[in-house]
Amino acid sequence: MSGAAAAATTSKFTAFMNHPAGPKTVFFWAPAMKWCLVAAGVKDLSRPAENLSVSQNVALAATGFIWVRWSMVITPVNYSLAAVNVFVGSTGLGQLIRIANHRYGQPKEAAPATPA
């Protein structure tokens, strides 16, 4: 690697490290840790719909989509926070759809016929 290439790589690395949303700030680590919520939501896809919490998934969907908007108006604009929150909101919404399909999409069992 030539001296100029090494200097360019070093300066890009330094610029990344010192960026207002770089790894020295909460703007980097909060979205990184929030991917755990996405992983938990994806893992919940294997759970039966009757075992899912409506209130938990409403909270995930609402906060996810609210934080997408918020991440676009804060300074510095945090695209990684917006991205993770799109997925948090989507996993919560997906689980709510599964719950609704389970509760309201299944035909009701017929009551046993009584002899006349």
C-alpha positions in Angstrom: 0.0 0.0 0.0 1.4 3.4 -1.0 1.8 6.2 1.5 -1.1 8.2 -0.2 -3.4 5.1 0.0 -2.6 4.5 3.6 -3.2 8.2 4.4 -6.6 8.1 2.7 -7.6 5.0 4.5 -6.4 6.4 7.8 -8.2 9.7 7.2 -11.5 7.8 6.3 -11.1 5.8 9.5 -10.5 8.9 11.5 -13.4 10.7 9.9 -15.6 7.7 10.7 -14.4 7.6 14.3 -14.9 11.3 14.8 -18.2 11.6 13.0 -21.1 13.2 15.0 -22.9 9.8 14.8 -19.8 7.7 15.0 -18.8 5.0 17.4 -17.7 7.5 20.1 -21.4 8.6 20.5 -24.7 7.2 21.6 -26.0 7.9 18.1 -24.0 4.9 16.9 -24.5 2.5 19.8 -28.2 3.0 20.4 -29.2 1.7 16.9 -26.6 -1.1 17.2 -28.2 -2.4 20.4 -31.7 -1.9 19.2 -31.2 -4.6 16.6 -31.7 -7.0 19.5 -35.4 -6.0 19.5 -35.6 -6.8 15.8 -34.0 -10.2 16.5 -36.5 -10.9 19.3 -39.4 -9.9 17.0 -38.1 -12.3 14.3 -37.6 -15.1 16.8 -41.2 -14.6 18.0 -42.3 -15.6 14.5 -41.8 -19.2 15.7 -44.1 -18.7 18.7 -47.8 -19.6 18.4 -49.9 -16.5 17.8 -52.1 -17.1 20.9 -48.9 -16.7 23.0 -48.0 -13.2 21.7 -48.7 -10.1 23.6 -50.9 -7.5 21.9 -49.8 -4.6 24.2 -46.1 -5.5 23.7 -46.4 -5.5 19.9 -48.5 -2.3 19.9 -45.7 -0.7 21.9 -43.0 -2.0 19.5 -44.9 -0.9 16.4 -45.8 2.5 17.7 -42.4 3.4 19.2 -40.6 2.0 16.1 -42.6 4.2 13.7 -42.4 7.3 16.0 -38.7 6.9 16.3 -38.3 6.7 12.5 -39.7 10.2 12.3 -37.7 11.4 15.2 -34.4 10.1 13.8 -34.9 12.3 10.8 -35.5 15.6 12.7 -32.7 15.2 15.3 -29.2 16.6 14.7 -27.3 14.8 13.4 -29.8 13.0 11.2 -29.4 9.4 12.2 -30.1 7.1 9.2 -29.0 3.9 11.1 -31.5 4.7 13.9 -34.2 5.3 11.3 -33.4 1.9 9.6 -33.5 -0.1 12.8 -36.8 1.5 13.8 -38.4 0.7 10.5 -37.6 -2.9 11.3 -38.7 -2.6 15.0 -42.1 -1.1 13.9 -42.4 -3.7 11.1 -41.8 -6.7 13.3 -44.4 -5.3 15.9 -46.9 -4.7 13.1 -46.3 -8.1 11.6 -46.9 -9.8 14.9 -50.1 -7.8 15.4 -51.3 -9.0 12.0 -50.6 -12.6 13.1 -52.5 -12.1 16.3 -55.5 -10.6 14.4 -55.5 -13.4 11.9 -55.4 -15.9 14.7 -58.2 -14.3 16.7 -60.5 -13.1 13.9 -59.5 -15.1 10.8 -60.4 -18.5 12.0 -63.9 -19.8 11.5 -65.9 -20.2 14.7 -66.4 -23.8 15.8 -70.0 -24.9 15.4 -72.0 -25.5 18.5 -73.0 -29.1 18.9 -76.5 -29.7 17.6 -79.2 -30.4 20.2 -81.7 -33.1 19.4 -85.2 -31.7 18.8 
